[in-house]
Amino acid sequence: MQGMSEGPDQARRGTLRALVAAAIAGALPAHVLAAPAEPPACLGPWADWRRFVDRHVEDNGRVVDFVNADLRSTSESQSYGLFFALVDNDQLLFERILAWTRRNLSNGRPDLYLPAWLWGQSGDGSWRVLDQNTASDGELWIAYALLEAGRLWNRPGFVQAGRQILALMNKAEVTELPGFGTMLLPGNHGYVHAGSWTLNPCYLPLFAFRRFAAHDRKGPWGRLAERSVALVRQASPNGFAPDWTRWNGKAFVVDPDKGPMGSYDAIRTYLWAGITSPSDPLRKPLMAALAGPLRMLRAQGAFAEKIDVRNGVGMGAPPPGFAAALLPYLASQGQHALARAQAALVPTSGPAADSLTYYDRCLVLFGKGWMDRRYRIAADGRLHPAWSTPCSVKR
C-alpha cells in the first residue's frame, strides 16, 4: 500500500488481497453476509461478550483497560460495558457497572456531576480519579444505554437518569460554533481556544442524537443530528474521517495539536455510520461523506492503521479490531465480499483472540455483534436487541 513500509507489511498486503479474492469467489464463510433489518428471533450465548467480562469486568462493575500502567477505567469503558450488558439482557451486571460508575466517576451524585473520564492507580499507589475532565462520548453512551434500558426493561428510573445526563451535557458541553451551529464539545475543559474549537467526529453517533431528541424535544439533539453529519462531511474532504478536527470560525481544518491523522478514534466514525439505520434520511449523505475506506479496500485490498486525511495515504497494518469495526460499514453498503475478507481477519478463538486488547475487544463486540445480529438500531435510534424478539435466549 502506498505510504506503508516494505517487508512484513508487504507480505501482509498480499495475504489480504488473497482474502479478498477468496471472498469474492465465495470461499470464506457465508455467515458474514449482510443481516436483515431486524435481529433474528433466537441466538445462543454471546461468547465474545462473556470473554470480555471474564477479562475486563471486575465483580464490582469496574471495566478495566489493562494496556496502560495505571490499569485505568474510563467513562468510555463503563459506557460500553453498560451497552453490551443491555444487548446481552443482563440486568444484574448492568446495575453493577452503573453503580461503580456513579460511585467512582460521578462522586456518588450523577444527578449533579458528569462522570470524570479517567480513574485508575495514581503515582502514589492510590486508586482514584486521575483527571476530572469529562468525555462526552462516554456520557453519550451512558445516557443512551440508560434510556434504552429503561424502555426495554421497563425501568423508569433508568430513563430519568438518562435524561439527567442529557441535561448536564447540554449545560456543560453543547455550544454554538460561530458560522456553523450547534455542536457537542469533546469535554467541558480544554477544547475551546481563542477563536477556534477542537472537535472529535467519533463522538457524534447520529442514531444517539435521534434517540435523545425523542426524549428532549426542546433540547439541542435534533440540531446536533444534522450538524454531526455536516461536520463529518466538511472535515473529511477525501472520504476519511480525522481523529480530531478544528473549527476556525470559517472551516474545519487540521487541528494543530492533534495532527491530520485518522486512526484509533476515526475507526469508530465508520462503525457508527454502519450501524445507523438505512431508513434514517441522513444516513445516505453520511455514508457518502465516508467513502474513503471503501475506496481504499477496493483499490488495495487492505486498510491502514493511520491515514493522512489530507491526501488519503495510509500507513501501517491495522489491528484486528479495525476489521471488526468495518464490518457494518461494508455489509450495510452491500459490500459482502469485502465484509467477508475483513471478517476473516477477526480472531474468534485461540491465542490470537486471547491477546486482543480492551479496545480491540470493544470494536469486535460492536462490529461482529452487529454482523452476528445481536442488535439493530432503528431510524429513530431505538435499540433492538435480539432478546427483545418473541423467541429469546432464556436465562
C-alpha positions as CSV (number, residue, x, y, z in Angstrom):
1,M,0.0,0.0,0.0
2,Q,1.3,3.5,-0.8
3,G,2.8,5.1,2.2
4,M,3.4,1.8,4.1
5,S,6.7,0.3,4.8
6,E,8.1,-2.7,2.9
7,G,8.9,-6.1,4.3
8,P,6.3,-7.8,6.6
9,D,3.7,-5.3,5.7
10,Q,4.1,-6.0,2.0
11,A,3.6,-9.7,2.7
12,R,0.5,-8.9,4.8
13,R,-0.9,-6.9,2.0
14,G,-0.5,-9.8,-0.4
15,T,-2.4,-12.0,2.1
16,L,-5.2,-9.5,2.4
17,R,-5.6,-9.3,-1.4
18,A,-5.8,-13.1,-1.5
19,L,-8.5,-13.0,1.2
20,V,-10.5,-10.5,-0.9
21,A,-10.1,-12.7,-3.9
22,A,-11.2,-15.8,-1.9
23,A,-14.2,-13.8,-0.5
24,I,-15.3,-12.8,-4.0
25,A,-15.1,-16.5,-5.1
26,G,-17.2,-17.5,-2.1
27,A,-14.5,-19.4,-0.4
28,L,-15.0,-17.7,3.0
29,P,-17.8,-18.4,5.5
30,A,-21.2,-17.3,4.3
31,H,-22.4,-16.3,7.8
32,V,-20.9,-12.8,7.4
33,L,-23.3,-11.9,4.7
34,A,-25.5,-8.9,5.3
35,A,-28.0,-9.3,8.1
36,P,-31.7,-8.4,7.8
37,A,-33.1,-5.2,9.2
38,E,-34.1,-6.9,12.5
39,P,-32.2,-9.3,14.7
40,P,-33.2,-13.0,14.5
41,A,-35.6,-14.5,17.0
42,C,-33.2,-16.8,18.8
43,L,-29.4,-16.6,19.4
44,G,-27.2,-18.6,21.7
45,P,-25.0,-17.2,24.5
46,W,-22.8,-14.3,23.4
47,A,-19.3,-15.9,23.7
48,D,-17.4,-12.8,22.7
49,W,-19.1,-10.7,25.5
50,R,-18.5,-13.4,28.1
51,R,-14.8,-13.5,27.3
52,F,-14.8,-9.7,27.6
53,V,-16.5,-9.9,31.0
54,D,-14.1,-12.6,32.2
55,R,-11.1,-10.5,31.2
56,H,-12.1,-6.9,31.8
57,V,-15.1,-6.6,34.2
58,E,-14.4,-6.9,37.9
59,D,-17.1,-8.2,40.3
60,N,-17.8,-4.7,41.5
61,G,-18.7,-3.5,38.0
62,R,-15.4,-1.7,37.1
63,V,-14.4,-2.2,33.4
64,V,-10.6,-2.3,33.2
65,D,-8.3,-1.4,30.3
66,F,-5.0,-3.3,31.1
67,V,-2.9,-1.7,28.4
68,N,-1.9,1.3,30.4
69,A,0.2,1.2,33.5
70,D,-2.5,2.9,35.6
71,L,-4.8,0.0,34.9
72,R,-7.4,2.5,34.1
73,S,-11.2,2.7,33.8
74,T,-12.8,5.4,31.8
75,S,-16.3,6.8,31.3
76,E,-16.0,5.2,27.8
77,S,-15.2,1.7,29.2
78,Q,-18.0,1.9,31.6
79,S,-20.5,3.2,29.0
80,Y,-19.6,0.4,26.6
81,G,-20.0,-2.1,29.4
82,L,-23.5,-0.8,30.0
83,F,-24.4,-1.1,26.4
84,F,-23.1,-4.6,25.9
85,A,-24.8,-5.8,29.1
86,L,-28.1,-4.4,27.8
87,V,-27.6,-6.1,24.4
88,D,-27.0,-9.3,26.4
89,N,-30.1,-8.8,28.6
90,D,-28.0,-8.9,31.8
91,Q,-29.7,-6.6,34.3
92,L,-27.6,-7.5,37.3
93,L,-24.3,-6.8,35.5
94,F,-25.8,-3.6,34.1
95,E,-26.6,-2.4,37.6
96,R,-23.2,-3.3,39.0
97,I,-21.4,-1.4,36.2
98,L,-23.8,1.6,36.7
99,A,-23.3,1.6,40.4
100,W,-19.5,1.6,40.1
101,T,-19.6,4.4,37.6
102,R,-21.9,6.6,39.7
103,R,-19.9,6.0,42.9
104,N,-16.4,6.5,41.5
105,L,-16.7,8.8,38.4
106,S,-19.6,11.0,39.5
107,N,-18.7,11.4,43.1
108,G,-21.9,9.5,44.1
109,R,-24.1,12.2,42.6
110,P,-24.9,11.5,39.0
111,D,-27.7,14.0,39.2
112,L,-25.2,16.8,39.7
113,Y,-21.9,15.7,38.1
114,L,-21.0,14.3,34.8
115,P,-18.6,11.4,35.1
116,A,-14.8,12.1,35.2
117,W,-13.2,10.5,32.2
118,L,-10.3,8.8,33.9
119,W,-9.9,6.6,37.0
120,G,-7.0,4.4,38.0
121,Q,-3.9,4.0,40.1
122,S,-2.0,7.2,40.7
123,G,1.7,7.6,41.2
124,D,1.4,7.3,45.0
125,G,-0.4,4.0,44.7
126,S,-3.9,5.1,45.5
127,W,-6.9,4.4,43.3
128,R,-8.9,7.5,42.4
129,V,-10.0,9.8,39.7
130,L,-6.9,10.8,37.7
131,D,-8.4,13.5,35.6
132,Q,-11.6,15.4,36.5
133,N,-12.3,16.5,32.9
134,T,-15.3,14.9,31.2
135,A,-15.5,13.0,27.9
136,S,-18.8,13.5,26.1
137,D,-18.6,10.2,24.2
138,G,-18.6,8.2,27.4
139,E,-21.5,10.3,28.8
140,L,-23.4,10.0,25.5
141,W,-23.2,6.2,25.6
142,I,-24.1,6.0,29.3
143,A,-27.2,8.2,28.6
144,Y,-28.1,6.1,25.5
145,A,-27.8,2.8,27.5
146,L,-29.9,4.2,30.4
147,L,-32.7,5.4,28.1
148,E,-32.9,2.2,26.2
149,A,-32.5,0.0,29.3
150,G,-35.4,1.9,30.9
151,R,-37.6,1.3,27.9
152,L,-36.6,-2.3,27.2
153,W,-36.7,-3.4,30.9
154,N,-39.5,-1.1,31.9
155,R,-37.3,0.7,34.4
156,P,-38.5,4.3,34.6
157,G,-35.6,5.2,36.9
158,F,-33.1,4.5,34.2
159,V,-35.0,6.7,31.8
160,Q,-34.9,9.6,34.3
161,A,-31.2,9.0,35.0
162,G,-30.5,9.2,31.2
163,R,-32.4,12.4,31.0
164,Q,-30.4,13.9,33.8
165,I,-27.2,13.2,32.0
166,L,-28.6,14.8,28.8
167,A,-29.4,17.9,30.9
168,L,-25.9,18.1,32.3
169,M,-24.3,17.6,28.9
170,N,-26.5,20.3,27.4
171,K,-25.4,22.7,30.1
172,A,-21.6,21.9,30.1
173,E,-20.7,20.6,26.6
174,V,-23.1,21.8,24.0
175,T,-22.1,25.0,22.3
176,E,-22.8,27.2,19.2
177,L,-20.0,27.4,16.8
178,P,-20.0,30.7,15.0
179,G,-20.7,30.2,11.3
180,F,-21.6,26.5,11.8
181,G,-24.2,25.9,14.5
182,T,-24.9,23.6,17.4
183,M,-22.1,21.2,18.3
184,L,-21.1,18.8,21.1
185,L,-17.7,19.5,22.6
186,P,-15.5,16.5,23.5
187,G,-15.5,17.6,27.1
188,N,-16.1,20.5,29.4
189,H,-12.5,21.8,29.5
190,G,-9.6,22.3,27.0
191,Y,-11.5,22.3,23.7
192,V,-12.3,26.0,23.3
193,H,-9.5,28.2,22.1
194,A,-9.1,31.8,21.0
195,G,-11.4,31.8,18.0
196,S,-11.3,28.0,17.4
197,W,-12.8,24.8,18.8
198,T,-11.3,21.2,18.8
199,L,-13.8,18.5,18.0
200,N,-14.0,14.8,17.5
201,P,-16.1,13.2,14.8
202,C,-16.4,9.8,16.5
203,Y,-18.1,11.5,19.5
204,L,-21.1,12.2,17.3
205,P,-23.2,9.0,16.5
206,L,-26.2,10.1,14.6
207,F,-28.6,7.5,16.0
208,A,-27.9,8.5,19.6
209,F,-29.0,12.1,18.8
210,R,-32.1,10.7,17.2
211,R,-33.0,8.9,20.4
212,F,-32.1,11.9,22.6
213,A,-34.3,14.2,20.5
214,A,-37.3,11.9,21.2
215,H,-36.7,12.3,25.0
216,D,-35.9,16.0,25.0
217,R,-37.7,17.7,22.1
218,K,-36.8,21.2,23.2
219,G,-33.1,20.3,23.6
220,P,-30.3,20.6,21.0
221,W,-30.2,16.9,19.9
222,G,-32.2,17.2,16.7
223,R,-29.9,20.1,15.6
224,L,-26.9,18.0,16.6
225,A,-28.1,15.1,14.4
226,E,-28.0,17.3,11.3
227,R,-24.8,19.2,12.3
228,S,-23.0,16.0,13.2
229,V,-23.3,14.8,9.6
230,A,-22.4,18.2,8.3
231,L,-19.2,18.1,10.4
232,V,-18.2,14.7,9.1
233,R,-18.8,15.8,5.5
234,Q,-16.8,19.0,5.8
235,A,-14.0,17.6,8.0
236,S,-13.5,14.5,5.7
237,P,-12.8,16.0,2.2
238,N,-11.1,12.8,0.9
239,G,-13.7,10.5,2.5
240,F,-11.6,9.7,5.6
241,A,-12.6,10.9,9.0
242,P,-9.9,12.5,11.1
243,D,-9.4,11.6,14.8
244,W,-9.7,15.3,15.6
245,T,-10.6,18.4,13.7
246,R,-10.7,22.1,14.5
247,W,-13.3,24.7,13.6
248,N,-11.6,28.1,13.0
249,G,-14.8,30.1,12.6
250,K,-15.0,29.5,8.8
251,A,-14.0,25.9,8.1
252,F,-12.8,22.6,9.6
253,V,-9.0,22.4,9.4
254,V,-6.3,20.1,10.7
255,D,-6.0,20.5,14.5
256,P,-2.5,21.9,15.1
257,D,-2.2,19.9,18.3
258,K,-3.7,16.6,17.2
259,G,-2.5,16.4,13.6
260,P,-4.1,15.2,10.3
261,M,-4.4,11.5,11.1
262,G,-7.4,9.3,11.2
263,S,-6.8,6.2,13.2
264,Y,-7.9,4.7,16.5
265,D,-10.7,7.3,17.1
266,A,-11.7,7.7,13.5
267,I,-12.4,4.0,13.0
268,R,-15.5,4.4,15.2
269,T,-16.9,7.0,12.9
270,Y,-17.2,4.4,10.2
271,L,-18.6,1.9,12.7
272,W,-21.3,4.3,13.9
273,A,-22.3,5.1,10.3
274,G,-22.5,1.4,9.5
275,I,-24.9,0.5,12.4
276,T,-27.1,3.6,11.6
277,S,-30.4,2.5,10.1
278,P,-30.7,2.8,6.3
279,S,-34.1,4.4,6.9
280,D,-32.5,7.5,8.6
281,P,-32.7,10.2,6.0
282,L,-29.2,11.4,6.9
283,R,-27.5,8.1,6.6
284,K,-27.0,8.3,2.8
285,P,-25.1,11.6,2.9
286,L,-23.2,10.3,5.9
287,M,-22.0,7.2,4.1
288,A,-21.2,9.3,1.0
289,A,-19.0,11.6,3.2
290,L,-17.1,8.5,4.4
291,A,-16.4,6.8,1.1
292,G,-12.6,6.6,1.7
293,P,-12.4,3.2,3.4
294,L,-14.5,1.5,0.7
295,R,-12.4,3.1,-2.0
296,M,-9.1,2.0,-0.3
297,L,-10.3,-1.6,0.2
298,R,-11.4,-1.8,-3.4
299,A,-8.2,-0.5,-4.7
300,Q,-5.7,-2.1,-2.4
301,G,-7.4,-4.9,-0.6
302,A,-6.3,-3.7,2.8
303,F,-7.0,-0.9,5.3
304,A,-4.4,1.0,7.3
305,E,-3.7,1.8,10.9
306,K,-3.2,5.5,10.2
307,I,-4.5,7.6,7.3
308,D,-3.4,11.1,6.4
309,V,-6.8,12.7,5.8
310,R,-5.3,15.4,3.7
311,N,-4.4,13.0,0.9
312,G,-5.9,9.6,1.8
313,V,-2.5,7.9,2.1
314,G,-2.4,5.1,4.7
315,M,0.4,3.6,6.7
316,G,0.8,0.6,9.0
317,A,-1.1,-2.6,9.4
318,P,-4.3,-2.1,11.4
319,P,-5.1,-4.1,14.5
320,P,-7.9,-6.8,14.2
321,G,-10.4,-4.5,15.9
322,F,-10.4,-2.3,12.9
323,A,-11.5,-5.1,10.7
324,A,-14.4,-5.8,13.0
325,A,-15.4,-2.1,13.1
326,L,-15.6,-2.1,9.3
327,L,-18.0,-5.0,9.1
328,P,-21.2,-3.0,9.5
329,Y,-19.8,-0.2,7.3
330,L,-19.2,-2.7,4.4
331,A,-22.1,-5.0,4.9
332,S,-24.7,-2.2,5.1
333,Q,-23.5,-1.0,1.7
334,G,-23.9,-4.4,0.1
335,Q,-20.1,-5.0,0.0
336,H,-20.4,-8.6,1.1
337,A,-17.1,-9.9,-0.4
338,L,-15.1,-7.1,1.3
339,A,-17.0,-7.8,4.6
340,R,-16.1,-11.5,4.3
341,A,-12.5,-10.6,3.8
342,Q,-12.4,-8.3,6.9
343,A,-14.3,-10.9,9.0
344,A,-11.6,-13.4,8.2
345,L,-9.1,-11.1,10.0
346,V,-11.0,-11.1,13.3
347,P,-9.8,-13.8,15.6
348,T,-12.6,-15.7,17.3
349,S,-10.7,-18.2,19.4
350,G,-7.3,-19.4,20.5
351,P,-4.2,-17.3,21.4
352,A,-4.9,-14.6,18.8
353,A,-8.4,-13.9,20.4
354,D,-6.9,-14.1,23.9
355,S,-4.3,-11.5,23.1
356,L,-6.8,-8.8,22.0
357,T,-6.7,-5.5,23.9
358,Y,-9.6,-3.9,25.6
359,Y,-10.2,-1.6,22.7
360,D,-10.0,-4.3,20.0
361,R,-12.4,-6.4,22.0
362,C,-14.9,-3.4,22.2
363,L,-14.7,-3.0,18.4
364,V,-15.3,-6.7,18.0
365,L,-18.3,-6.6,20.2
366,F,-19.8,-3.7,18.3
367,G,-18.9,-4.8,14.8
368,K,-19.1,-8.5,14.9
369,G,-22.0,-8.3,17.3
370,W,-23.9,-6.4,14.7
371,M,-22.9,-8.9,12.0
372,D,-24.0,-11.8,14.2
373,R,-27.3,-10.0,14.6
374,R,-27.1,-9.4,18.3
375,Y,-28.7,-6.0,17.8
376,R,-30.0,-3.5,15.4
377,I,-30.7,0.3,15.7
378,A,-33.9,1.7,14.2
379,A,-34.3,5.0,12.3
380,D,-35.5,6.8,15.5
381,G,-32.4,5.5,17.4
382,R,-34.2,2.7,19.3
383,L,-32.1,-0.3,20.2
384,H,-33.5,-3.7,19.1
385,P,-31.5,-6.4,20.8
386,A,-32.1,-10.0,19.6
387,W,-33.5,-10.9,23.0
388,S,-36.4,-8.5,22.6
389,T,-38.0,-10.6,19.9
390,P,-40.7,-13.1,20.8
391,C,-38.3,-16.1,21.0
392,S,-35.3,-15.0,23.2
393,V,-32.5,-16.7,25.0
394,K,-33.7,-17.9,28.4
395,R,-31.6,-17.1,31.4
